Amino acid sequence: MPLDVYKDWLGIPENIPRPPDHYALLRLVRFEDDVQKVRGHYKKLNEHVRKYATGTYQVESQELLNDLAKAMLCLTDPERKHDYDEGLGREFDENDELVRPTIAQTLVRSGGLSRDQMDEAKDFAERRGLSLRDAVVQMKLVDAETAAEALAIELGLPYVDLEQLTPDDSILAKIPRNVARRNTILPLFVDDDVLLVACVDEPTHDLEDELRLRVGVPMRRLIASPLSVNQGIARFYSEIEAAGEAGPEADTADAEKTKKPKKKPKK
């Protein structure tokens, strides 16, 4: 019997259409709006599927991991989720506009900072010419991931934890390492004709044009911390470069093994 990764690995019943929609794939109730719940389900399923990442089903595992990541990134992106839900038949009250909290409001409401600490951070940011995100991290009031996540909420963009994702090698191959390093970005996937890119800062128009030219689709910004992006660039580009170097060397080695030694002519 052929492998059904949805049923055999995720426990999705056979009566659910294949491929399942994002909610079914992440084992969520349809139209779930709790971002933390979406991320929690994704993290749990991601860890489970990674158990199959080596061995017989390595390819199937990576394809499913990519699908899980794309589903999570869509459902944690307010704009894309709105369009996706409408496509599934959800009706919205267009008069009910969502007011997004600022990074300061998010950090204070979460209990991470007091109002006095936030006032100090704002003053520090203004005096040093920093963003509030960078200020609270430099003052060691919160860690970089918490600050990045709060910024994502303010901007209405998805936050991405790069330790839980593996970018598409074919996308990295189209965007040189020096472009990623210079702009502090990590390209991830193409989903729904959009290139998903982990960014620290707002991309310039020149960068957007360059990525569109290289990949053929517009980019969509995701928010990540500076450290995670730089670590991701070093790790993932090194992996594909090593794989690229190993291929020719392996072919050459195999060819050398199969060569028959030439016999010396008899005198």
Sequence and secondary structure as in RCSB ss.txt:
>XXXX:A:sequence
MPLDVYKDWLGIPENIPRPPDHYALLRLVRFEDDVQKVRGHYKKLNEHVRKYATGTYQVESQELLNDLAKAMLCL
TDPERKHDYDEGLGREFDENDELVRPTIAQTLVRSGGLSRDQMDEAKDFAERRGLSLRDAVVQMKLVDAETAAEA
LAIELGLPYVDLEQLTPDDSILAKIPRNVARRNTILPLFVDDDVLLVACVDEPTHDLEDELRLRVGVPMRRLIAS
PLSVNQGIARFYSEIEAAGEAGPEADTADAEKTKKPKKKPKK
>XXXX:A:secstr
    HHHHTT   TTS SS  HHHHTT  TT   HHHHHHHHHHHHHHHGGGSSSTTHHHHHHHHHHHHHHHHHH
T HHHHHHHHHHTT    TT       HHHHHHHTTSS HHHHHHHHHHHHHHT  HHHHHHHTTSS HHHHHHH
HHHHHT  B  GGG    HHHHTTS HHHHHHHTEEEEEEETTEEEEEESS   HHHHHHHHHHHSS EEEEE  
HHHHHHHHHHHHHHHHHHHHHHHHHHHHHHHHH         
